[in-house]
Amino acid sequence: MGGLPLTRNRLSDARQAAIRDAVRAATGVGFDQSPSRVAKLDDAEALHAFLSDPEIHGPIYNLPRPLTVDSIRCFIARNLAAQEAGEGLLFLRFDEVGDVLGYSEFGIWPEWGAGDLGGALRRDIQGGRAGVNGARQTFDWMFEGLQLELIVATGALDNIRTARLLDGLGFKRKGEIMSECEDGSTRPSLVWEVTKAEWRQAHPAGT
C-alpha cells in the first residue's frame, strides 16, 4: 500500500488520536449473518485453508509468499501489531462449521484520516448482492466506526469484479500505482478513493 492515499489532508492531533483509539477498540463488523471478528493467531490454519484456493489468493498482491500456515500466522501477527498501533486490522468471517467465509484487511493512516480495505469472500458466496451489500456495510462502518474521512481501494488492472464493485458504489478512479508484493515483485494497480461526504451523498445513512 505504499504511496497511498493519493489524496492527503492532514488531520489534527486530536482527530488522529481518536482514529487510533477506534482502531484499537474495533472488534468486527456486525453483519446480520456471519459477523466478522478480529483474527487470532489460532485462526492461521483456517485462514490458510481459505486462501489456498488459487482463485482466491491469485489476485491479492499483499499476501505472504509462499502461502503456508506459518506465513499466515505471521500475517495475522503483523495485523495484530498494526491494530495495537492504531494503524491496521484483520477481520475474519466464519460459517456455521467454523470454516472461513472471508477476510477483510484494513490499512489505516490516522494522519490523513484514511483507510484502505482489501480482502476476499469464498467463491460460493461471491456474486449476486452478497458481496456488494457486505462491502457497503463495511465502508459504512469504516466511516462511522473508525471515524475516517477517506477510503482507498486498489485492484489489479484486470480485476473486473473489483472495478465493477467500486465504480458501482461511487468510488472515483484516481490513477495507478505500482504495488509491491510480499516477494519483492511489483504489480500495477488501479486506485479508487471516496470521501465521507461523497459516500454519504451516494449512500445516505439509513438507506
N, C-alpha and C positions, 0 to 999 in steps of 0.2 A: 504493500500500500504506500510505497514511497512516492513522494511528490503530491500526495493528497492531503487535504482537499484542494481543489483548484481555486475555489472562492475562499478568501480568508479575511474575516472581520474579527479582530481580537476582542474578546470579552473582558469584562472587569475581573479582578482577582476574586471578588465575591461570587460572581456567576461561575467562574471556573471551579471554585471550591464546591459549589452546590452540585455541579455536574459530577465531580469526582465522588462526592458523598452518595449521590444517587446510583452511580455505577457500583460502588462498593456494597450498597444495600440491596441491589437487584437480586431477585430470586427466580424470575422466569416471567413468561408471558401467559396470561390466563385464558388460553383458548378454551372454547366450550368443550371440545373433545381433545384429549391428549395434551394438556397444558405442558409447556416446556419448563425445565428447571436447569439450574447450574450444573454443568458437567463435573463429575468427580473422578479422581484417579481410578477408582474401581470400575468406571464405565469404559475403560480402554478396550477391553475385548469386544463388548457390544458395539462400540463405535467403529472399531476396526472391521467387524463383520459387515456393518452397513456400508462402509467406504470401500470395501473390497470389490464391489461391482464396478467394472471399468467405465460403464456409462454414467456412474455417479461421480467417481473421482477424476475421470479423464479431463473434464473442462475446468477443474478447480486448481488454479496455479499455485496456491499457497499451502497446500497440504504437504506433509512430510514425504520425502522420497529417500529410501524405499518406504513403502507403506507397511509397517509392522506393528504388532501390539505395543512394543516398546516405544517406537517413534510416535504412536498415537498417544501413549501415556505422557510423553514429553510435550506433545502438542497441547494436551489438557493442562499440564502443569504450567506451561507458558501462559495460557489464558487465565489460569487462577492467579498467577502473579500479576498479570495485567489488570485483573479486577481489583486486587489489593491496592494497586497504584491508581485506580480510578480511570484506567485507560483501555479497558477491553473486557469482553465477556464471551463465554461459550455456553450456549444452551442446547439441551437435547430434548427430544420428544420420543416417547415410547408407546408401543401398542400394548394390548392387554396381556400379552405373554412376555413382555419385557424386552422385545426387540426394538431397535432404534427405528423410528419413523422418519426422523430428520434432525438436522442440526442447524444452528444459527451462530455465526461468529461475528462479533461486533468489535470494530476498532474505533476508539473514541479519542478525539482531540479536544480536550477541555478548553484549551486556549482559543480555539476557533468556534467552540460550541457545535462541533461537527461530529458525525459518526458515519462509519462505513458498515454495511451489512453484507455478509456472504453466507453461503450455506447450500443445503440441498434437501430435497424430500425423496422418500422412497418412490420407486418408479410406479408402483401400483396406486399411489395417491396423487401423482402428477396429473396435470391436465384438468379439464373442467374448471370449476371455480375454486377448488380447494386451495391451490397454490396462490391464486390471486387474493382470495379472502384472507389467507394466512399472512401474506406479505403486507396487505393493507393494515391488518391489525397490528403487525409488528412495527410498521412505520409509525402508526398512531402512538404506540407505546414508546417508541424512541423519542418522539417529540414531547409527549406528556410525561412519561415516567422518568426519562433521563434528562429532560429539560433542554433538549438540543434545539438549535436554530437552523441546522442544515444537515441533510442526509446525502451521502455519496454512495454510489454503487458502480461497480465495474463489471465488464463482461468481455470475453474473447470476441474478436471481430466476427466470428462465425456462429456465435451463440444466439441463434434466432429466438429461442424461447425467452431468454432473459431480456433481450431487446424489446420483444413484443410486450412483456410484462411491464417493464419500466416506462416505455412510451405510453402504454395504456393507462398507467397510474398517474401520469402527468409529470414525470421527471423530464428534465431537459438535457439533451446531449451537449456536453461541454468540450469534447475533443478526445484526444488519445494520449495515453501514457505508455511507457514501457514497464510492464510489471516484471519483477524479479521473482523467479520460482525458488523453492527451497533448495534445489540442487545447483543454484547459481545461474541457470539458464534464464532467458528472458522471453516475454510474450507480449505483443502489443495488445492493449486493452482499450475499449471504449469507456468513457467516463460519463456518468449521468449525475446530476445534482437536482435537489429540490429544497427550497427554503420552507420554513414552517408556515409563513404567510401564503406561499404558493400552494402548499399542501392543503391548508385549511380552506382555501378558495375552491380547490377541486374536490375536497372531501370534508364538507362541514361536519363538525362534531355532532354525533348522534344519528348520522345517516348511515 
